[in-house]
Amino acid sequence: MPRDVERRRRVHRTDWMALLSGVLFVVLGILVVTREITDWLVLWGVMVLGLAFAGLVAIIARGLRRK
């Protein structure tokens, strides 16, 4: 039975760095397992650029949140 008690809902802020990094590693894992990426240098380059992009998005999101 639902209660009639009013509770203030907590707002959960999205951790963009964690979210985008997780998506990046899942996608890279799929690409490695399916052998779409066979060159390790390309894999490292995509990983570094992806993490840099995730960091940039996280910094921008934090800046917009504070305003």
PDB file of N, CA, C and O in Angstrom, chain B, residues numbered from 101:
ATOM      1  N   MET B 101       0.818  -1.174   0.000  1.00  0.00           N
ATOM      2  CA  MET B 101       0.000   0.000   0.000  1.00  0.00           C
ATOM      3  C   MET B 101       0.873   1.253   0.000  1.00  0.00           C
ATOM      4  O   MET B 101       1.819   1.346   0.783  1.00  0.00           O
ATOM      5  N   PRO B 102       0.572   2.199  -0.852  1.00  0.00           N
ATOM      6  CA  PRO B 102       1.370   3.424  -0.858  1.00  0.00           C
ATOM      7  C   PRO B 102       1.069   4.286   0.360  1.00  0.00           C
ATOM      8  O   PRO B 102      -0.065   4.354   0.835  1.00  0.00           O
ATOM      9  N   ARG B 103       2.086   4.924   0.837  1.00  0.00           N
ATOM     10  CA  ARG B 103       1.930   5.835   1.970  1.00  0.00           C
ATOM     11  C   ARG B 103       1.541   7.219   1.474  1.00  0.00           C
ATOM     12  O   ARG B 103       1.831   7.588   0.336  1.00  0.00           O
ATOM     13  N   ASP B 104       0.900   7.960   2.316  1.00  0.00           N
ATOM     14  CA  ASP B 104       0.522   9.332   1.982  1.00  0.00           C
ATOM     15  C   ASP B 104       1.532  10.338   2.527  1.00  0.00           C
ATOM     16  O   ASP B 104       1.216  11.515   2.701  1.00  0.00           O
ATOM     17  N   VAL B 105       2.725   9.875   2.789  1.00  0.00           N
ATOM     18  CA  VAL B 105       3.757  10.735   3.355  1.00  0.00           C
ATOM     19  C   VAL B 105       4.453  11.470   2.216  1.00  0.00           C
ATOM     20  O   VAL B 105       4.902  10.860   1.246  1.00  0.00           O
ATOM     21  N   GLU B 106       4.531  12.772   2.350  1.00  0.00           N
ATOM     22  CA  GLU B 106       5.216  13.585   1.348  1.00  0.00           C
ATOM     23  C   GLU B 106       6.707  13.558   1.633  1.00  0.00           C
ATOM     24  O   GLU B 106       7.142  13.901   2.732  1.00  0.00           O
ATOM     25  N   ARG B 107       7.470  13.162   0.669  1.00  0.00           N
ATOM     26  CA  ARG B 107       8.925  13.173   0.799  1.00  0.00           C
ATOM     27  C   ARG B 107       9.499  13.994  -0.339  1.00  0.00           C
ATOM     28  O   ARG B 107       9.033  13.943  -1.477  1.00  0.00           O
ATOM     29  N   ARG B 108      10.501  14.731  -0.001  1.00  0.00           N
ATOM     30  CA  ARG B 108      11.169  15.524  -1.024  1.00  0.00           C
ATOM     31  C   ARG B 108      12.048  14.595  -1.856  1.00  0.00           C
ATOM     32  O   ARG B 108      12.832  13.815  -1.316  1.00  0.00           O
ATOM     33  N   ARG B 109      11.908  14.686  -3.157  1.00  0.00           N
ATOM     34  CA  ARG B 109      12.697  13.823  -4.034  1.00  0.00           C
ATOM     35  C   ARG B 109      14.093  14.389  -4.196  1.00  0.00           C
ATOM     36  O   ARG B 109      14.274  15.594  -4.372  1.00  0.00           O
ATOM     37  N   ARG B 110      15.055  13.525  -4.137  1.00  0.00           N
ATOM     38  CA  ARG B 110      16.435  13.935  -4.358  1.00  0.00           C
ATOM     39  C   ARG B 110      16.736  13.900  -5.853  1.00  0.00           C
ATOM     40  O   ARG B 110      16.356  12.968  -6.562  1.00  0.00           O
ATOM     41  N   VAL B 111      17.410  14.912  -6.299  1.00  0.00           N
ATOM     42  CA  VAL B 111      17.779  14.982  -7.706  1.00  0.00           C
ATOM     43  C   VAL B 111      19.172  14.398  -7.858  1.00  0.00           C
ATOM     44  O   VAL B 111      20.121  14.840  -7.211  1.00  0.00           O
ATOM     45  N   HIS B 112      19.278  13.407  -8.717  1.00  0.00           N
ATOM     46  CA  HIS B 112      20.567  12.780  -8.960  1.00  0.00           C
ATOM     47  C   HIS B 112      21.203  13.416 -10.195  1.00  0.00           C
ATOM     48  O   HIS B 112      20.630  13.394 -11.284  1.00  0.00           O
ATOM     49  N   ARG B 113      22.364  13.968 -10.012  1.00  0.00           N
ATOM     50  CA  ARG B 113      23.064  14.585 -11.139  1.00  0.00           C
ATOM     51  C   ARG B 113      23.822  13.526 -11.919  1.00  0.00           C
ATOM     52  O   ARG B 113      24.398  12.601 -11.347  1.00  0.00           O
ATOM     53  N   THR B 114      23.810  13.678 -13.220  1.00  0.00           N
ATOM     54  CA  THR B 114      24.481  12.721 -14.088  1.00  0.00           C
ATOM     55  C   THR B 114      25.985  12.932 -14.032  1.00  0.00           C
ATOM     56  O   THR B 114      26.467  14.056 -14.176  1.00  0.00           O
ATOM     57  N   ASP B 115      26.720  11.859 -13.824  1.00  0.00           N
ATOM     58  CA  ASP B 115      28.182  11.899 -13.865  1.00  0.00           C
ATOM     59  C   ASP B 115      28.588  11.598 -15.306  1.00  0.00           C
ATOM     60  O   ASP B 115      28.722  10.441 -15.704  1.00  0.00           O
ATOM     61  N   TRP B 116      28.780  12.667 -16.074  1.00  0.00           N
ATOM     62  CA  TRP B 116      29.032  12.513 -17.499  1.00  0.00           C
ATOM     63  C   TRP B 116      30.343  11.811 -17.796  1.00  0.00           C
ATOM     64  O   TRP B 116      30.429  11.054 -18.763  1.00  0.00           O
ATOM     65  N   MET B 117      31.363  12.043 -16.988  1.00  0.00           N
ATOM     66  CA  MET B 117      32.652  11.392 -17.210  1.00  0.00           C
ATOM     67  C   MET B 117      32.502   9.876 -17.076  1.00  0.00           C
ATOM     68  O   MET B 117      32.990   9.129 -17.924  1.00  0.00           O
ATOM     69  N   ALA B 118      31.844   9.428 -16.037  1.00  0.00           N
ATOM     70  CA  ALA B 118      31.670   7.989 -15.826  1.00  0.00           C
ATOM     71  C   ALA B 118      30.783   7.372 -16.907  1.00  0.00           C
ATOM     72  O   ALA B 118      31.071   6.287 -17.412  1.00  0.00           O
ATOM     73  N   LEU B 119      29.713   8.066 -17.254  1.00  0.00           N
ATOM     74  CA  LEU B 119      28.785   7.543 -18.256  1.00  0.00           C
ATOM     75  C   LEU B 119      29.458   7.394 -19.615  1.00  0.00           C
ATOM     76  O   LEU B 119      29.375   6.337 -20.241  1.00  0.00           O
ATOM     77  N   LEU B 120      30.119   8.444 -20.066  1.00  0.00           N
ATOM     78  CA  LEU B 120      30.754   8.398 -21.387  1.00  0.00           C
ATOM     79  C   LEU B 120      31.956   7.462 -21.413  1.00  0.00           C
ATOM     80  O   LEU B 120      32.209   6.816 -22.430  1.00  0.00           O
ATOM     81  N   SER B 121      32.699   7.379 -20.319  1.00  0.00           N
ATOM     82  CA  SER B 121      33.826   6.445 -20.259  1.00  0.00           C
ATOM     83  C   SER B 121      33.341   5.006 -20.306  1.00  0.00           C
ATOM     84  O   SER B 121      33.946   4.164 -20.969  1.00  0.00           O
ATOM     85  N   GLY B 122      32.261   4.725 -19.612  1.00  0.00           N
ATOM     86  CA  GLY B 122      31.696   3.374 -19.643  1.00  0.00           C
ATOM     87  C   GLY B 122      31.217   2.988 -21.030  1.00  0.00           C
ATOM     88  O   GLY B 122      31.464   1.875 -21.494  1.00  0.00           O
ATOM     89  N   VAL B 123      30.528   3.914 -21.690  1.00  0.00           N
ATOM     90  CA  VAL B 123      30.064   3.647 -23.058  1.00  0.00           C
ATOM     91  C   VAL B 123      31.256   3.442 -23.982  1.00  0.00           C
ATOM     92  O   VAL B 123      31.232   2.553 -24.832  1.00  0.00           O
ATOM     93  N   LEU B 124      32.288   4.247 -23.828  1.00  0.00           N
ATOM     94  CA  LEU B 124      33.484   4.121 -24.653  1.00  0.00           C
ATOM     95  C   LEU B 124      34.121   2.746 -24.490  1.00  0.00           C
ATOM     96  O   LEU B 124      34.453   2.101 -25.485  1.00  0.00           O
ATOM     97  N   PHE B 125      34.293   2.291 -23.264  1.00  0.00           N
ATOM     98  CA  PHE B 125      34.940   1.001 -23.042  1.00  0.00           C
ATOM     99  C   PHE B 125      34.080  -0.162 -23.511  1.00  0.00           C
ATOM    100  O   PHE B 125      34.614  -1.167 -23.981  1.00  0.00           O
ATOM    101  N   VAL B 126      32.766  -0.050 -23.394  1.00  0.00           N
ATOM    102  CA  VAL B 126      31.894  -1.106 -23.915  1.00  0.00           C
ATOM    103  C   VAL B 126      32.001  -1.179 -25.438  1.00  0.00           C
ATOM    104  O   VAL B 126      32.117  -2.266 -26.005  1.00  0.00           O
ATOM    105  N   VAL B 127      31.961  -0.029 -26.093  1.00  0.00           N
ATOM    106  CA  VAL B 127      32.058   0.000 -27.557  1.00  0.00           C
ATOM    107  C   VAL B 127      33.429  -0.509 -28.011  1.00  0.00           C
ATOM    108  O   VAL B 127      33.511  -1.296 -28.954  1.00  0.00           O
ATOM    109  N   LEU B 128      34.492  -0.075 -27.357  1.00  0.00           N
ATOM    110  CA  LEU B 128      35.819  -0.563 -27.739  1.00  0.00           C
ATOM    111  C   LEU B 128      35.951  -2.059 -27.493  1.00  0.00           C
ATOM    112  O   LEU B 128      36.581  -2.764 -28.281  1.00  0.00           O
ATOM    113  N   GLY B 129      35.366  -2.548 -26.410  1.00  0.00           N
ATOM    114  CA  GLY B 129      35.395  -3.991 -26.149  1.00  0.00           C
ATOM    115  C   GLY B 129      34.681  -4.775 -27.234  1.00  0.00           C
ATOM    116  O   GLY B 129      35.158  -5.824 -27.666  1.00  0.00           O
ATOM    117  N   ILE B 130      33.537  -4.267 -27.676  1.00  0.00           N
ATOM    118  CA  ILE B 130      32.800  -4.934 -28.755  1.00  0.00           C
ATOM    119  C   ILE B 130      33.606  -4.923 -30.037  1.00  0.00           C
ATOM    120  O   ILE B 130      33.654  -5.923 -30.753  1.00  0.00           O
ATOM    121  N   LEU B 131      34.246  -3.788 -30.336  1.00  0.00           N
ATOM    122  CA  LEU B 131      35.053  -3.692 -31.557  1.00  0.00           C
ATOM    123  C   LEU B 131      36.255  -4.617 -31.526  1.00  0.00           C
ATOM    124  O   LEU B 131      36.640  -5.157 -32.563  1.00  0.00           O
ATOM    125  N   VAL B 132      36.853  -4.810 -30.368  1.00  0.00           N
ATOM    126  CA  VAL B 132      38.002  -5.713 -30.255  1.00  0.00           C
ATOM    127  C   VAL B 132      37.548  -7.165 -30.375  1.00  0.00           C
ATOM    128  O   VAL B 132      38.190  -7.958 -31.063  1.00  0.00           O
ATOM    129  N   VAL B 133      36.459  -7.517 -29.719  1.00  0.00           N
ATOM    130  CA  VAL B 133      35.973  -8.902 -29.754  1.00  0.00           C
ATOM    131  C   VAL B 133      35.530  -9.294 -31.165  1.00  0.00           C
ATOM    132  O   VAL B 133      35.768 -10.421 -31.599  1.00  0.00           O
ATOM    133  N   THR B 134      34.890  -8.369 -31.880  1.00  0.00           N
ATOM    134  CA  THR B 134      34.448  -8.664 -33.242  1.00  0.00           C
ATOM    135  C   THR B 134      35.555  -8.467 -34.269  1.00  0.00           C
ATOM    136  O   THR B 134      35.337  -8.651 -35.466  1.00  0.00           O
ATOM    137  N   ARG B 135      36.721  -8.100 -33.809  1.00  0.00           N
ATOM    138  CA  ARG B 135      37.910  -7.892 -34.653  1.00  0.00           C
ATOM    139  C   ARG B 135      37.731  -6.805 -35.710  1.00  0.00           C
ATOM    140  O   ARG B 135      38.291  -6.887 -36.803  1.00  0.00           O
ATOM    141  N   GLU B 136      36.939  -5.784 -35.366  1.00  0.00           N
ATOM    142  CA  GLU B 136      36.815  -4.616 -36.235  1.00  0.00           C
ATOM    143  C   GLU B 136      38.039  -3.722 -36.101  1.00  0.00           C
ATOM    144  O   GLU B 136      38.441  -3.058 -37.056  1.00  0.00           O
ATOM    145  N   ILE B 137      38.628  -3.708 -34.912  1.00  0.00           N
ATOM    146  CA  ILE B 137      39.880  -2.986 -34.684  1.00  0.00           C
ATOM    147  C   ILE B 137      40.943  -4.031 -34.388  1.00  0.00           C
ATOM    148  O   ILE B 137      40.858  -4.755 -33.396  1.00  0.00           O
ATOM    149  N   THR B 138      41.941  -4.101 -35.255  1.00  0.00           N
ATOM    150  CA  THR B 138      43.014  -5.073 -35.042  1.00  0.00           C
ATOM    151  C   THR B 138      44.334  -4.388 -34.704  1.00  0.00           C
ATOM    152  O   THR B 138      45.242  -5.022 -34.168  1.00  0.00           O
ATOM    153  N   ASP B 139      44.444  -3.107 -35.012  1.00  0.00           N
ATOM    154  CA  ASP B 139      45.672  -2.365 -34.739  1.00  0.00           C
ATOM    155  C   ASP B 139      45.588  -1.749 -33.343  1.00  0.00           C
ATOM    156  O   ASP B 139      44.695  -0.948 -33.070  1.00  0.00           O
ATOM    157  N   TRP B 140      46.508  -2.118 -32.470  1.00  0.00           N
ATOM    158  CA  TRP B 140      46.482  -1.636 -31.086  1.00  0.00           C
ATOM    159  C   TRP B 140      46.769  -0.145 -30.992  1.00  0.00           C
ATOM    160  O   TRP B 140      46.309   0.517 -30.062  1.00  0.00           O
ATOM    161  N   LEU B 141      47.525   0.391 -31.947  1.00  0.00           N
ATOM    162  CA  LEU B 141      47.812   1.824 -31.946  1.00  0.00           C
ATOM    163  C   LEU B 141      46.523   2.621 -32.209  1.00  0.00           C
ATOM    164  O   LEU B 141      46.297   3.659 -31.587  1.00  0.00           O
ATOM    165  N   VAL B 142      45.697   2.142 -33.114  1.00  0.00           N
ATOM    166  CA  VAL B 142      44.413   2.787 -33.382  1.00  0.00           C
ATOM    167  C   VAL B 142      43.517   2.682 -32.151  1.00  0.00           C
ATOM    168  O   VAL B 142      42.825   3.636 -31.796  1.00  0.00           O
ATOM    169  N   LEU B 143      43.532   1.527 -31.508  1.00  0.00           N
ATOM    170  CA  LEU B 143      42.723   1.330 -30.306  1.00  0.00           C
ATOM    171  C   LEU B 143      43.119   2.315 -29.212  1.00  0.00           C
ATOM    172  O   LEU B 143      42.255   2.938 -28.596  1.00  0.00           O
ATOM    173  N   TRP B 144      44.414   2.456 -28.971  1.00  0.00           N
ATOM    174  CA  TRP B 144      44.878   3.396 -27.944  1.00  0.00           C
ATOM    175  C   TRP B 144      44.537   4.836 -28.312  1.00  0.00           C
ATOM    176  O   TRP B 144      44.152   5.624 -27.448  1.00  0.00           O
ATOM    177  N   GLY B 145      44.676   5.181 -29.593  1.00  0.00           N
ATOM    178  CA  GLY B 145      44.345   6.532 -30.032  1.00  0.00           C
ATOM    179  C   GLY B 145      42.872   6.856 -29.840  1.00  0.00           C
ATOM    180  O   GLY B 145      42.525   7.935 -29.359  1.00  0.00           O
ATOM    181  N   VAL B 146      42.007   5.922 -30.217  1.00  0.00           N
ATOM    182  CA  VAL B 146      40.563   6.132 -30.042  1.00  0.00           C
ATOM    183  C   VAL B 146      40.225   6.220 -28.563  1.00  0.00           C
ATOM    184  O   VAL B 146      39.384   7.025 -28.165  1.00  0.00           O
ATOM    185  N   MET B 147      40.875   5.397 -27.742  1.00  0.00           N
ATOM    186  CA  MET B 147      40.599   5.420 -26.310  1.00  0.00           C
ATOM    187  C   MET B 147      41.012   6.760 -25.692  1.00  0.00           C
ATOM    188  O   MET B 147      40.260   7.338 -24.908  1.00  0.00           O
ATOM    189  N   VAL B 148      42.184   7.247 -26.037  1.00  0.00           N
ATOM    190  CA  VAL B 148      42.659   8.519 -25.477  1.00  0.00           C
ATOM    191  C   VAL B 148      41.774   9.675 -25.934  1.00  0.00           C
ATOM    192  O   VAL B 148      41.418  10.539 -25.132  1.00  0.00           O
ATOM    193  N   LEU B 149      41.419   9.695 -27.215  1.00  0.00           N
ATOM    194  CA  LEU B 149      40.547  10.756 -27.710  1.00  0.00           C
ATOM    195  C   LEU B 149      39.152  10.670 -27.089  1.00  0.00           C
ATOM    196  O   LEU B 149      38.543  11.696 -26.787  1.00  0.00           O
ATOM    197  N   GLY B 150      38.651   9.462 -26.900  1.00  0.00           N
ATOM    198  CA  GLY B 150      37.343   9.292 -26.274  1.00  0.00           C
ATOM    199  C   GLY B 150      37.337   9.755 -24.832  1.00  0.00           C
ATOM    200  O   GLY B 150      36.388  10.402 -24.391  1.00  0.00           O
ATOM    201  N   LEU B 151      38.393   9.428 -24.089  1.00  0.00           N
ATOM    202  CA  LEU B 151      38.483   9.882 -22.698  1.00  0.00           C
ATOM    203  C   LEU B 151      38.654  11.396 -22.616  1.00  0.00           C
ATOM    204  O   LEU B 151      38.126  12.035 -21.706  1.00  0.00           O
ATOM    205  N   ALA B 152      39.387  11.964 -23.559  1.00  0.00           N
ATOM    206  CA  ALA B 152      39.537  13.424 -23.588  1.00  0.00           C
ATOM    207  C   ALA B 152      38.190  14.091 -23.869  1.00  0.00           C
ATOM    208  O   ALA B 152      37.856  15.107 -23.260  1.00  0.00           O
ATOM    209  N   PHE B 153      37.424  13.519 -24.788  1.00  0.00           N
ATOM    210  CA  PHE B 153      36.091  14.051 -25.083  1.00  0.00           C
ATOM    211  C   PHE B 153      35.177  13.933 -23.862  1.00  0.00           C
ATOM    212  O   PHE B 153      34.436  14.865 -23.548  1.00  0.00           O
ATOM    213  N   ALA B 154      35.228  12.795 -23.179  1.00  0.00           N
ATOM    214  CA  ALA B 154      34.396  12.607 -21.981  1.00  0.00           C
ATOM    215  C   ALA B 154      34.785  13.612 -20.900  1.00  0.00           C
ATOM    216  O   ALA B 154      33.916  14.157 -20.219  1.00  0.00           O
ATOM    217  N   GLY B 155      36.069  13.858 -20.741  1.00  0.00           N
ATOM    218  CA  GLY B 155      36.519  14.853 -19.762  1.00  0.00           C
ATOM    219  C   GLY B 155      36.063  16.248 -20.117  1.00  0.00           C
ATOM    220  O   GLY B 155      35.661  17.017 -19.244  1.00  0.00           O
ATOM    221  N   LEU B 156      36.124  16.579 -21.391  1.00  0.00           N
ATOM    222  CA  LEU B 156      35.680  17.897 -21.841  1.00  0.00           C
ATOM    223  C   LEU B 156      34.178  18.083 -21.593  1.00  0.00           C
ATOM    224  O   LEU B 156      33.751  19.140 -21.128  1.00  0.00           O
ATOM    225  N   VAL B 157      33.391  17.073 -21.899  1.00  0.00           N
ATOM    226  CA  VAL B 157      31.948  17.148 -21.654  1.00  0.00           C
ATOM    227  C   VAL B 157      31.676  17.292 -20.160  1.00  0.00           C
ATOM    228  O   VAL B 157      30.804  18.063 -19.762  1.00  0.00           O
ATOM    229  N   ALA B 158      32.416  16.556 -19.329  1.00  0.00           N
ATOM    230  CA  ALA B 158      32.221  16.640 -17.876  1.00  0.00           C
ATOM    231  C   ALA B 158      32.562  18.031 -17.350  1.00  0.00           C
ATOM    232  O   ALA B 158      31.866  18.553 -16.478  1.00  0.00           O
ATOM    233  N   ILE B 159      33.617  18.627 -17.868  1.00  0.00           N
ATOM    234  CA  ILE B 159      34.009  19.971 -17.439  1.00  0.00           C
ATOM    235  C   ILE B 159      32.958  20.995 -17.851  1.00  0.00           C
ATOM    236  O   ILE B 159      32.593  21.867 -17.062  1.00  0.00           O
ATOM    237  N   ILE B 160      32.476  20.890 -19.080  1.00  0.00           N
ATOM    238  CA  ILE B 160      31.449  21.821 -19.555  1.00  0.00           C
ATOM    239  C   ILE B 160      30.163  21.644 -18.757  1.00  0.00           C
ATOM    240  O   ILE B 160      29.528  22.632 -18.391  1.00  0.00           O
ATOM    241  N   ALA B 161      29.769  20.405 -18.482  1.00  0.00           N
ATOM    242  CA  ALA B 161      28.540  20.161 -17.713  1.00  0.00           C
ATOM    243  C   ALA B 161      28.656  20.714 -16.299  1.00  0.00           C
ATOM    244  O   ALA B 161      27.695  21.271 -15.769  1.00  0.00           O
ATOM    245  N   ARG B 162      29.812  20.566 -15.694  1.00  0.00           N
ATOM    246  CA  ARG B 162      29.996  21.111 -14.336  1.00  0.00           C
ATOM    247  C   ARG B 162      29.933  22.631 -14.347  1.00  0.00           C
ATOM    248  O   ARG B 162      29.357  23.237 -13.444  1.00  0.00           O
ATOM    249  N   GLY B 163      30.521  23.247 -15.363  1.00  0.00           N
ATOM    250  CA  GLY B 163      30.469  24.698 -15.475  1.00  0.00           C
ATOM    251  C   GLY B 163      29.060  25.224 -15.689  1.00  0.00           C
ATOM    252  O   GLY B 163      28.687  26.255 -15.128  1.00  0.00           O
ATOM    253  N   LEU B 164      28.278  24.522 -16.496  1.00  0.00           N
ATOM    254  CA  LEU B 164      26.896  24.941 -16.732  1.00  0.00           C
ATOM    255  C   LEU B 164      26.030  24.716 -15.509  1.00  0.00           C
ATOM    256  O   LEU B 164      25.075  25.461 -15.287  1.00  0.00           O
ATOM    257  N   ARG B 165      26.339  23.709 -14.715  1.00  0.00           N
ATOM    258  CA  ARG B 165      25.553  23.401 -13.520  1.00  0.00           C
ATOM    259  C   ARG B 165      25.697  24.451 -12.457  1.00  0.00           C
ATOM    260  O   ARG B 165      24.751  24.703 -11.710  1.00  0.00           O
ATOM    261  N   ARG B 166      26.865  25.079 -12.363  1.00  0.00           N
ATOM    262  CA  ARG B 166      27.131  26.054 -11.301  1.00  0.00           C
ATOM    263  C   ARG B 166      26.497  27.406 -11.584  1.00  0.00           C
ATOM    264  O   ARG B 166      26.350  28.215 -10.669  1.00  0.00           O
ATOM    265  N   LYS B 167      26.122  27.667 -12.814  1.00  0.00           N
ATOM    266  CA  LYS B 167      25.557  28.978 -13.139  1.00  0.00           C
ATOM    267  C   LYS B 167      24.105  29.063 -12.768  1.00  0.00           C
ATOM    268  O   LYS B 167      23.474  30.100 -12.974  1.00  0.00           O
TER     269      LYS B 167
END
